[in-house]
Amino acid sequence: MTMPNDKQSRSELVERLVAGAAAADRDRPYTSVTMTAAASAIEADQSRIKALEAENVRLREVVEWYGEQARLCRLIHSDGDVGRHALSADGGHRARSALNPEREEK
């Protein structure tokens, strides 16, 4: 390979080198083991994402419920009794269940 003398031929040489490298990369065979491992990793990641999204929804619902009950508790008149009674009856059960769903309280 000779070294080019002008800018145009240098850029042509660079283009040919880049094209050759890209073709070599494109033509490199990937083994089925590599592809299977990658597919398994992607599937595991997607499954984990779905589980985390479901947990996020569940925790948000519990926090929203506690937020509403706390808002009601602050009402001085009898309307506040609804929130106070709900929180008293719950006794933290929703929070414990949300934080540790495997160990449901009895």
C-alpha angles and dihedrals in degrees: 000000000000125000113249120237104207133051095249095054090046091054090047090053091049091049091051092048092049092046091050092050092048091049091049090050092047093049095049107114118235116212121237088239090060092047093046091050091049092048091049092050092049091048091049091049092050091049091050091049091052091049092050092048090051091049090049091053092047094049092046091053091053093047091048090051092051090046092054093047091049090050090052092047090060091062106102098205126066093286086075090060090076092061095040092051092045092052092044092050092046094051091189094303094130092051094049091046092049093049095045110024094168091063104053111187117240 
